[in-house]
Each structure stands twice: as structure tokens, then as C-alpha cells.
Amino acid sequence: METGKGAHGVAIDEADKYAYITNLYGNDITIFDLTLMKVIARVAVGDTPNGISVSPLSPTTPPSPSVKLEMPEGSDMESGDGEMHP
């Protein structure tokens, strides 16, 4: 199956739905639908595209929990003078 002239780099999205293939001699990227097993688009990108990577649209790790810092009662910082006291 022909994906483009000089097919070189390949990246697959995290859902395993699309493959993105750089075509060194075609100066484009082929988008290949892995479900349909056919080329669905070609995107011109310029001279001799060499490598490719895919980044997820959303983070794969959950956001950090919020942190609330509280000063203990009677601490020197409660005076509000802005000075650090030992």
C-alpha cells in the first residue's frame, strides 16, 4: 500500500486510530486511518520531512491536588510585619 513518496517516519495517535507518516520525497505527511486501512489525507509540510511525533490533546496524568498552607497559631508571621523571625 502506497502512503507517499519516501515514507520515513511514523507516529500513531494514543487512540490507535490514525497513523501519521512523513514522506521525505513527497514533502508531505500522510494521514492513514487504521480502522478503514486507507489514506484519508495528505498535508503539505515543506522540504523533506524527516521525523514526527504525536502529543495527546489532554494530559494523561491527573492534575495535582490543591495544597493549602496554614501557619500555626502564635507564629511570628501572624504579626504581618513581613519580617522573617527565627
C-alpha positions in Angstrom: 0.0 0.0 0.0 1.5 3.3 -1.1 1.3 6.0 1.6 3.6 8.6 -0.1 7.0 9.1 -1.8 9.8 8.1 0.5 7.7 7.1 3.5 10.0 7.5 6.5 8.8 8.5 10.0 5.6 7.0 11.5 3.6 8.1 14.6 0.4 6.6 15.9 -2.1 8.6 18.0 -2.9 7.4 21.5 -6.3 6.1 20.5 -4.7 3.9 17.8 -7.0 5.4 15.2 -4.6 7.3 12.9 -1.0 6.9 11.7 0.9 9.9 10.6 3.7 9.2 8.0 6.3 11.6 6.8 7.1 11.4 3.1 10.7 12.5 2.5 10.4 12.9 -1.3 6.7 14.0 -1.3 7.3 16.9 1.1 4.1 16.0 2.9 2.6 13.9 5.7 0.1 11.1 5.0 -2.7 10.6 7.5 -3.7 7.0 7.5 -6.9 5.7 9.1 -6.1 2.5 10.9 -9.7 1.4 11.2 -10.5 1.9 7.5 -7.0 0.9 6.4 -6.7 3.7 3.9 -5.2 7.1 3.3 -7.6 9.8 4.3 -5.5 13.0 3.8 -2.1 14.4 2.8 -0.8 17.6 4.3 2.0 19.6 2.6 4.7 20.5 5.1 7.7 21.6 3.2 11.1 20.1 2.2 12.0 16.6 3.2 10.0 16.0 6.4 12.1 13.6 8.5 10.6 12.7 11.9 7.2 13.0 13.5 5.7 12.7 17.0 2.2 13.0 18.3 1.2 14.7 21.5 -2.1 13.9 23.3 -4.8 16.6 23.3 -5.4 16.2 27.1 -3.0 15.3 29.9 -2.6 11.6 30.7 -1.9 12.3 34.3 -4.5 13.8 36.7 -3.9 17.4 37.9 -2.0 17.9 41.1 -4.3 18.2 44.2 -4.6 21.7 45.6 -2.5 22.4 48.6 -3.5 24.7 51.4 -0.8 26.0 53.7 -1.7 27.3 57.2 0.5 29.0 59.7 0.3 27.6 63.2 -1.2 29.9 65.9 1.3 32.1 67.6 3.8 32.1 64.8 5.9 35.2 64.1 4.4 35.6 60.7 0.9 36.4 62.1 2.1 39.8 63.1 2.0 40.8 59.5 5.2 42.8 59.6 6.6 40.9 56.6 9.8 40.0 58.5 11.1 36.5 59.0 11.9 35.8 62.6 13.9 32.9 63.9 
